[in-house]
Amino acid sequence: MEKVINIHIKKLPEGVYLATSDDVQGLVAQGRTVIETLEIARDVAKKLLEAQGKPPLKTHKIKRSFDYPLVVSV
């Protein structure tokens, strides 16, 4: 079952990106790009949720349509 988890991404002074989440306790991921950071965050979230044995209350079911911020470098 797929769920939506809100992720907060911050660009650090070192030039890397850091992802955290209030929805999944302990989720911290770091990558060189936003895409890499999101991929790592997805893997970390999955492992944390599996270890907990059940999804946290703050996850949301995926709707048929939703908005997604697309980052484009120009």
PDB file as gemmi writes it, atoms N, CA and C in Angstrom:
CRYST1    1.000    1.000    1.000  90.00  90.00  90.00 P 1                      
ATOM      1  N   MET A   1       0.847  -1.174   0.000  1.00  0.00           N  
ATOM      2  CA  MET A   1       0.000   0.000   0.000  1.00  0.00           C  
ATOM      3  C   MET A   1       0.895   1.241   0.000  1.00  0.00           C  
ATOM      4  N   GLU A   2       0.588   2.189  -0.860  1.00  0.00           N  
ATOM      5  CA  GLU A   2       1.370   3.421  -0.925  1.00  0.00           C  
ATOM      6  C   GLU A   2       0.737   4.483  -0.047  1.00  0.00           C  
ATOM      7  N   LYS A   3       1.589   5.245   0.608  1.00  0.00           N  
ATOM      8  CA  LYS A   3       1.156   6.351   1.465  1.00  0.00           C  
ATOM      9  C   LYS A   3       1.960   7.591   1.110  1.00  0.00           C  
ATOM     10  N   VAL A   4       1.421   8.741   1.430  1.00  0.00           N  
ATOM     11  CA  VAL A   4       2.125  10.013   1.225  1.00  0.00           C  
ATOM     12  C   VAL A   4       2.762  10.427   2.542  1.00  0.00           C  
ATOM     13  N   ILE A   5       4.030  10.744   2.491  1.00  0.00           N  
ATOM     14  CA  ILE A   5       4.765  11.240   3.655  1.00  0.00           C  
ATOM     15  C   ILE A   5       5.354  12.589   3.274  1.00  0.00           C  
ATOM     16  N   ASN A   6       5.120  13.595   4.089  1.00  0.00           N  
ATOM     17  CA  ASN A   6       5.672  14.915   3.811  1.00  0.00           C  
ATOM     18  C   ASN A   6       7.148  14.954   4.174  1.00  0.00           C  
ATOM     19  N   ILE A   7       7.955  15.442   3.243  1.00  0.00           N  
ATOM     20  CA  ILE A   7       9.407  15.543   3.409  1.00  0.00           C  
ATOM     21  C   ILE A   7       9.804  17.004   3.334  1.00  0.00           C  
ATOM     22  N   HIS A   8      10.708  17.403   4.201  1.00  0.00           N  
ATOM     23  CA  HIS A   8      11.264  18.759   4.179  1.00  0.00           C  
ATOM     24  C   HIS A   8      12.700  18.651   3.673  1.00  0.00           C  
ATOM     25  N   ILE A   9      13.030  19.400   2.599  1.00  0.00           N  
ATOM     26  CA  ILE A   9      14.378  19.369   2.036  1.00  0.00           C  
ATOM     27  C   ILE A   9      15.020  20.735   2.197  1.00  0.00           C  
ATOM     28  N   LYS A  10      16.257  20.701   2.665  1.00  0.00           N  
ATOM     29  CA  LYS A  10      17.011  21.934   2.905  1.00  0.00           C  
ATOM     30  C   LYS A  10      18.375  21.805   2.239  1.00  0.00           C  
ATOM     31  N   LYS A  11      18.794  22.859   1.529  1.00  0.00           N  
ATOM     32  CA  LYS A  11      20.134  22.863   0.947  1.00  0.00           C  
ATOM     33  C   LYS A  11      21.102  23.384   2.002  1.00  0.00           C  
ATOM     34  N   LEU A  12      22.105  22.584   2.307  1.00  0.00           N  
ATOM     35  CA  LEU A  12      23.084  22.942   3.319  1.00  0.00           C  
ATOM     36  C   LEU A  12      24.207  23.784   2.715  1.00  0.00           C  
ATOM     37  N   PRO A  13      24.908  24.577   3.540  1.00  0.00           N  
ATOM     38  CA  PRO A  13      26.004  25.417   3.037  1.00  0.00           C  
ATOM     39  C   PRO A  13      27.080  24.614   2.300  1.00  0.00           C  
ATOM     40  N   GLU A  14      27.225  23.338   2.633  1.00  0.00           N  
ATOM     41  CA  GLU A  14      28.226  22.489   1.989  1.00  0.00           C  
ATOM     42  C   GLU A  14      27.827  22.115   0.564  1.00  0.00           C  
ATOM     43  N   GLY A  15      26.597  22.459   0.157  1.00  0.00           N  
ATOM     44  CA  GLY A  15      26.129  22.175  -1.192  1.00  0.00           C  
ATOM     45  C   GLY A  15      25.337  20.894  -1.319  1.00  0.00           C  
ATOM     46  N   VAL A  16      25.148  20.156  -0.240  1.00  0.00           N  
ATOM     47  CA  VAL A  16      24.354  18.931  -0.273  1.00  0.00           C  
ATOM     48  C   VAL A  16      22.946  19.235   0.246  1.00  0.00           C  
ATOM     49  N   TYR A  17      22.033  18.296   0.028  1.00  0.00           N  
ATOM     50  CA  TYR A  17      20.646  18.456   0.454  1.00  0.00           C  
ATOM     51  C   TYR A  17      20.348  17.514   1.612  1.00  0.00           C  
ATOM     52  N   LEU A  18      19.552  18.000   2.561  1.00  0.00           N  
ATOM     53  CA  LEU A  18      19.182  17.233   3.734  1.00  0.00           C  
ATOM     54  C   LEU A  18      17.663  17.096   3.772  1.00  0.00           C  
ATOM     55  N   ALA A  19      17.184  15.865   3.904  1.00  0.00           N  
ATOM     56  CA  ALA A  19      15.742  15.598   3.986  1.00  0.00           C  
ATOM     57  C   ALA A  19      15.395  15.099   5.375  1.00  0.00           C  
ATOM     58  N   THR A  20      14.330  15.654   5.949  1.00  0.00           N  
ATOM     59  CA  THR A  20      13.795  15.195   7.223  1.00  0.00           C  
ATOM     60  C   THR A  20      12.273  15.128   7.082  1.00  0.00           C  
ATOM     61  N   SER A  21      11.625  14.541   8.073  1.00  0.00           N  
ATOM     62  CA  SER A  21      10.175  14.437   8.027  1.00  0.00           C  
ATOM     63  C   SER A  21       9.604  14.453   9.427  1.00  0.00           C  
ATOM     64  N   ASP A  22       8.541  15.221   9.603  1.00  0.00           N  
ATOM     65  CA  ASP A  22       7.793  15.194  10.858  1.00  0.00           C  
ATOM     66  C   ASP A  22       6.853  13.990  10.891  1.00  0.00           C  
ATOM     67  N   ASP A  23       6.594  13.401   9.723  1.00  0.00           N  
ATOM     68  CA  ASP A  23       5.673  12.270   9.628  1.00  0.00           C  
ATOM     69  C   ASP A  23       6.304  10.954  10.051  1.00  0.00           C  
ATOM     70  N   VAL A  24       7.611  10.802   9.821  1.00  0.00           N  
ATOM     71  CA  VAL A  24       8.311   9.558  10.153  1.00  0.00           C  
ATOM     72  C   VAL A  24       9.468   9.900  11.084  1.00  0.00           C  
ATOM     73  N   GLN A  25       9.305   9.549  12.347  1.00  0.00           N  
ATOM     74  CA  GLN A  25      10.322   9.847  13.344  1.00  0.00           C  
ATOM     75  C   GLN A  25      11.641   9.166  12.985  1.00  0.00           C  
ATOM     76  N   GLY A  26      12.728   9.946  12.999  1.00  0.00           N  
ATOM     77  CA  GLY A  26      14.057   9.413  12.730  1.00  0.00           C  
ATOM     78  C   GLY A  26      14.486   9.491  11.281  1.00  0.00           C  
ATOM     79  N   LEU A  27      13.614   9.971  10.393  1.00  0.00           N  
ATOM     80  CA  LEU A  27      13.980  10.036   8.982  1.00  0.00           C  
ATOM     81  C   LEU A  27      14.943  11.189   8.745  1.00  0.00           C  
ATOM     82  N   VAL A  28      16.138  10.851   8.308  1.00  0.00           N  
ATOM     83  CA  VAL A  28      17.153  11.824   7.918  1.00  0.00           C  
ATOM     84  C   VAL A  28      17.873  11.231   6.716  1.00  0.00           C  
ATOM     85  N   ALA A  29      17.961  12.008   5.630  1.00  0.00           N  
ATOM     86  CA  ALA A  29      18.651  11.538   4.425  1.00  0.00           C  
ATOM     87  C   ALA A  29      19.425  12.700   3.825  1.00  0.00           C  
ATOM     88  N   GLN A  30      20.565  12.400   3.244  1.00  0.00           N  
ATOM     89  CA  GLN A  30      21.406  13.435   2.647  1.00  0.00           C  
ATOM     90  C   GLN A  30      21.878  12.965   1.278  1.00  0.00           C  
ATOM     91  N   GLY A  31      21.868  13.886   0.300  1.00  0.00           N  
ATOM     92  CA  GLY A  31      22.323  13.550  -1.041  1.00  0.00           C  
ATOM     93  C   GLY A  31      22.927  14.742  -1.745  1.00  0.00           C  
ATOM     94  N   ARG A  32      23.555  14.475  -2.889  1.00  0.00           N  
ATOM     95  CA  ARG A  32      24.197  15.537  -3.665  1.00  0.00           C  
ATOM     96  C   ARG A  32      23.206  16.324  -4.501  1.00  0.00           C  
ATOM     97  N   THR A  33      22.068  15.696  -4.844  1.00  0.00           N  
ATOM     98  CA  THR A  33      21.016  16.364  -5.610  1.00  0.00           C  
ATOM     99  C   THR A  33      19.679  16.146  -4.901  1.00  0.00           C  
ATOM    100  N   VAL A  34      18.683  16.912  -5.305  1.00  0.00           N  
ATOM    101  CA  VAL A  34      17.346  16.739  -4.726  1.00  0.00           C  
ATOM    102  C   VAL A  34      16.826  15.342  -5.049  1.00  0.00           C  
ATOM    103  N   ILE A  35      17.008  14.900  -6.288  1.00  0.00           N  
ATOM    104  CA  ILE A  35      16.535  13.574  -6.693  1.00  0.00           C  
ATOM    105  C   ILE A  35      17.197  12.480  -5.866  1.00  0.00           C  
ATOM    106  N   GLU A  36      18.512  12.548  -5.734  1.00  0.00           N  
ATOM    107  CA  GLU A  36      19.230  11.544  -4.947  1.00  0.00           C  
ATOM    108  C   GLU A  36      18.759  11.556  -3.497  1.00  0.00           C  
ATOM    109  N   THR A  37      18.547  12.734  -2.953  1.00  0.00           N  
ATOM    110  CA  THR A  37      18.092  12.868  -1.571  1.00  0.00           C  
ATOM    111  C   THR A  37      16.704  12.257  -1.394  1.00  0.00           C  
ATOM    112  N   LEU A  38      15.806  12.491  -2.345  1.00  0.00           N  
ATOM    113  CA  LEU A  38      14.465  11.907  -2.271  1.00  0.00           C  
ATOM    114  C   LEU A  38      14.503  10.386  -2.377  1.00  0.00           C  
ATOM    115  N   GLU A  39      15.365   9.860  -3.237  1.00  0.00           N  
ATOM    116  CA  GLU A  39      15.482   8.405  -3.367  1.00  0.00           C  
ATOM    117  C   GLU A  39      15.981   7.782  -2.064  1.00  0.00           C  
ATOM    118  N   ILE A  40      16.972   8.408  -1.456  1.00  0.00           N  
ATOM    119  CA  ILE A  40      17.494   7.906  -0.180  1.00  0.00           C  
ATOM    120  C   ILE A  40      16.432   8.027   0.902  1.00  0.00           C  
ATOM    121  N   ALA A  41      15.718   9.157   0.936  1.00  0.00           N  
ATOM    122  CA  ALA A  41      14.665   9.369   1.935  1.00  0.00           C  
ATOM    123  C   ALA A  41      13.565   8.319   1.798  1.00  0.00           C  
ATOM    124  N   ARG A  42      13.215   7.952   0.563  1.00  0.00           N  
ATOM    125  CA  ARG A  42      12.186   6.924   0.341  1.00  0.00           C  
ATOM    126  C   ARG A  42      12.637   5.588   0.930  1.00  0.00           C  
ATOM    127  N   ASP A  43      13.898   5.227   0.689  1.00  0.00           N  
ATOM    128  CA  ASP A  43      14.424   3.969   1.224  1.00  0.00           C  
ATOM    129  C   ASP A  43      14.463   3.979   2.750  1.00  0.00           C  
ATOM    130  N   VAL A  44      14.906   5.092   3.317  1.00  0.00           N  
ATOM    131  CA  VAL A  44      14.986   5.215   4.780  1.00  0.00           C  
ATOM    132  C   VAL A  44      13.586   5.152   5.386  1.00  0.00           C  
ATOM    133  N   ALA A  45      12.630   5.870   4.786  1.00  0.00           N  
ATOM    134  CA  ALA A  45      11.256   5.867   5.294  1.00  0.00           C  
ATOM    135  C   ALA A  45      10.672   4.463   5.274  1.00  0.00           C  
ATOM    136  N   LYS A  46      10.892   3.742   4.179  1.00  0.00           N  
ATOM    137  CA  LYS A  46      10.369   2.381   4.071  1.00  0.00           C  
ATOM    138  C   LYS A  46      10.933   1.492   5.173  1.00  0.00           C  
ATOM    139  N   LYS A  47      12.231   1.570   5.406  1.00  0.00           N  
ATOM    140  CA  LYS A  47      12.861   0.755   6.443  1.00  0.00           C  
ATOM    141  C   LYS A  47      12.367   1.139   7.834  1.00  0.00           C  
ATOM    142  N   LEU A  48      12.213   2.430   8.084  1.00  0.00           N  
ATOM    143  CA  LEU A  48      11.719   2.873   9.392  1.00  0.00           C  
ATOM    144  C   LEU A  48      10.279   2.413   9.626  1.00  0.00           C  
ATOM    145  N   LEU A  49       9.436   2.534   8.595  1.00  0.00           N  
ATOM    146  CA  LEU A  49       8.039   2.118   8.735  1.00  0.00           C  
ATOM    147  C   LEU A  49       7.927   0.607   8.926  1.00  0.00           C  
ATOM    148  N   GLU A  50       8.762  -0.159   8.214  1.00  0.00           N  
ATOM    149  CA  GLU A  50       8.762  -1.614   8.390  1.00  0.00           C  
ATOM    150  C   GLU A  50       9.205  -1.982   9.800  1.00  0.00           C  
ATOM    151  N   ALA A  51      10.192  -1.269  10.328  1.00  0.00           N  
ATOM    152  CA  ALA A  51      10.690  -1.549  11.677  1.00  0.00           C  
ATOM    153  C   ALA A  51       9.630  -1.224  12.730  1.00  0.00           C  
ATOM    154  N   GLN A  52       8.804  -0.221  12.471  1.00  0.00           N  
ATOM    155  CA  GLN A  52       7.751   0.158  13.416  1.00  0.00           C  
ATOM    156  C   GLN A  52       6.600  -0.846  13.388  1.00  0.00           C  
ATOM    157  N   GLY A  53       6.457  -1.551  12.281  1.00  0.00           N  
ATOM    158  CA  GLY A  53       5.399  -2.545  12.181  1.00  0.00           C  
ATOM    159  C   GLY A  53       4.068  -2.005  11.729  1.00  0.00           C  
ATOM    160  N   LYS A  54       3.911  -0.698  11.714  1.00  0.00           N  
ATOM    161  CA  LYS A  54       2.675  -0.088  11.226  1.00  0.00           C  
ATOM    162  C   LYS A  54       2.973   1.338  10.815  1.00  0.00           C  
ATOM    163  N   PRO A  55       2.214   1.875   9.852  1.00  0.00           N  
ATOM    164  CA  PRO A  55       2.441   3.250   9.420  1.00  0.00           C  
ATOM    165  C   PRO A  55       2.071   4.246  10.514  1.00  0.00           C  
ATOM    166  N   PRO A  56       2.777   5.366  10.602  1.00  0.00           N  
ATOM    167  CA  PRO A  56       2.408   6.395  11.582  1.00  0.00           C  
ATOM    168  C   PRO A  56       1.077   7.041  11.201  1.00  0.00           C  
ATOM    169  N   LEU A  57       0.459   7.696  12.138  1.00  0.00           N  
ATOM    170  CA  LEU A  57      -0.856   8.293  11.909  1.00  0.00           C  
ATOM    171  C   LEU A  57      -0.834   9.433  10.904  1.00  0.00           C  
ATOM    172  N   LYS A  58       0.309  10.070  10.693  1.00  0.00           N  
ATOM    173  CA  LYS A  58       0.351  11.243   9.837  1.00  0.00           C  
ATOM    174  C   LYS A  58       0.461  10.928   8.350  1.00  0.00           C  
ATOM    175  N   THR A  59       0.548   9.668   7.964  1.00  0.00           N  
ATOM    176  CA  THR A  59       0.606   9.359   6.535  1.00  0.00           C  
ATOM    177  C   THR A  59      -0.784   9.527   5.932  1.00  0.00           C  
ATOM    178  N   HIS A  60      -0.811   9.733   4.632  1.00  0.00           N  
ATOM    179  CA  HIS A  60      -2.060   9.975   3.930  1.00  0.00           C  
ATOM    180  C   HIS A  60      -2.131   9.040   2.735  1.00  0.00           C  
ATOM    181  N   LYS A  61      -3.326   8.575   2.412  1.00  0.00           N  
ATOM    182  CA  LYS A  61      -3.507   7.763   1.218  1.00  0.00           C  
ATOM    183  C   LYS A  61      -3.281   8.646  -0.006  1.00  0.00           C  
ATOM    184  N   ILE A  62      -2.756   8.048  -1.057  1.00  0.00           N  
ATOM    185  CA  ILE A  62      -2.537   8.791  -2.294  1.00  0.00           C  
ATOM    186  C   ILE A  62      -3.878   8.985  -2.981  1.00  0.00           C  
ATOM    187  N   LYS A  63      -4.162  10.219  -3.349  1.00  0.00           N  
ATOM    188  CA  LYS A  63      -5.399  10.544  -4.051  1.00  0.00           C  
ATOM    189  C   LYS A  63      -5.212  10.269  -5.542  1.00  0.00           C  
ATOM    190  N   ARG A  64      -6.302  10.291  -6.256  1.00  0.00           N  
ATOM    191  CA  ARG A  64      -6.228  10.071  -7.704  1.00  0.00           C  
ATOM    192  C   ARG A  64      -5.433  11.170  -8.402  1.00  0.00           C  
ATOM    193  N   SER A  65      -5.469  12.365  -7.862  1.00  0.00           N  
ATOM    194  CA  SER A  65      -4.661  13.455  -8.407  1.00  0.00           C  
ATOM    195  C   SER A  65      -4.122  14.274  -7.245  1.00  0.00           C  
ATOM    196  N   PHE A  66      -2.953  14.838  -7.436  1.00  0.00           N  
ATOM    197  CA  PHE A  66      -2.342  15.652  -6.399  1.00  0.00           C  
ATOM    198  C   PHE A  66      -1.315  16.581  -7.031  1.00  0.00           C  
ATOM    199  N   ASP A  67      -0.967  17.630  -6.321  1.00  0.00           N  
ATOM    200  CA  ASP A  67       0.056  18.567  -6.780  1.00  0.00           C  
ATOM    201  C   ASP A  67       1.421  18.095  -6.331  1.00  0.00           C  
ATOM    202  N   TYR A  68       2.411  18.317  -7.185  1.00  0.00           N  
ATOM    203  CA  TYR A  68       3.783  17.920  -6.864  1.00  0.00           C  
ATOM    204  C   TYR A  68       4.705  19.026  -7.354  1.00  0.00           C  
ATOM    205  N   PRO A  69       5.512  19.597  -6.464  1.00  0.00           N  
ATOM    206  CA  PRO A  69       6.419  20.656  -6.902  1.00  0.00           C  
ATOM    207  C   PRO A  69       7.556  20.058  -7.744  1.00  0.00           C  
ATOM    208  N   LEU A  70       7.676  20.535  -8.955  1.00  0.00           N  
ATOM    209  CA  LEU A  70       8.730  20.070  -9.858  1.00  0.00           C  
ATOM    210  C   LEU A  70       9.839  21.114  -9.880  1.00  0.00           C  
ATOM    211  N   VAL A  71      11.036  20.716  -9.460  1.00  0.00           N  
ATOM    212  CA  VAL A  71      12.176  21.628  -9.416  1.00  0.00           C  
ATOM    213  C   VAL A  71      12.894  21.550 -10.750  1.00  0.00           C  
ATOM    214  N   VAL A  72      13.031  22.689 -11.429  1.00  0.00           N  
ATOM    215  CA  VAL A  72      13.688  22.754 -12.732  1.00  0.00           C  
ATOM    216  C   VAL A  72      14.813  23.762 -12.648  1.00  0.00           C  
ATOM    217  N   SER A  73      16.004  23.357 -13.015  1.00  0.00           N  
ATOM    218  CA  SER A  73      17.148  24.251 -13.012  1.00  0.00           C  
ATOM    219  C   SER A  73      17.249  24.920 -14.370  1.00  0.00           C  
ATOM    220  N   VAL A  74      17.257  26.256 -14.383  1.00  0.00           N  
ATOM    221  CA  VAL A  74      17.361  26.999 -15.657  1.00  0.00           C  
ATOM    222  C   VAL A  74      18.532  27.960 -15.631  1.00  0.00           C  
TER     223      VAL A  74                                                      
END                                                                             
